[in-house]
């Protein structure tokens, strides 16, 4: 069994063939799909997918930093209301993104910190989105005396940053399609990071791995990421699948 720890299968890009793609992935040995929430507009589709595939699809609840703006308190209230209503696998995806827009940095910091507090209260792991904001993310993280278990989603930093994250404790690095990109440098960054610190993810429909780069990503492409990781670590595919699955289970409690 292999686990996709981060996939947006509810996204409109999958409307035409969602069920077929999920069945294809399952037939390829990918049996679990963890669904990070974006904002209030994605909740219904995410929940419906969980209902349709109750043993395969598992929802998180959170507010994505790219959806943080002047309405942040309204969106956070919706997240909080759902956390009070039912169980989720994690609080995510949450974090800070300064790639597109720096206008709402203070609001992003507030939303990130607030949602970590909720994760601690409900005893959930967190899934962190970080883009062009490592120092800002780290400033928030080290302000806590205790942190939840966490996945640093779509890790794309250097070796020093990888170690800094792992030194926080129960953190795993989410490794996706970027690992297969020729000049990404991710292979060098995790060269000395043991498999016990890594989980696999697609971030579908985004960041498709080589040889599908530039196309719509899908969960079955997780095998390409696992294959690349096996080559990098000079181990078998089965070892990569076994260890990364165990790591995902450690985070999500399954």
Buried (B, 14 or more C-beta within 10 A) or exposed (E): EBBBBBBBBBBEBBEEEBEEBBBBBBEBBBBBBBBBBBBBEBBEBBBEBBEEBEEBBBBBBBBBBBBBEEEBEEBBEBBBEBBEEEEBBBBBBBBBBBEEEEEBBEBBBBBBBBBBEBBBEBEBBBBBBBBEBBEBBBEBBEEEEEBBBBBBBBBBBBBEBBBBBBEBEEBBBBBBBBBBBEEEBBBEBBEEBEBEBBBBBBBBBBBBBBEBBEEBBBBBBBBBBBBBBBBBBEBEBEEBBBBBBEBBBBBBEE
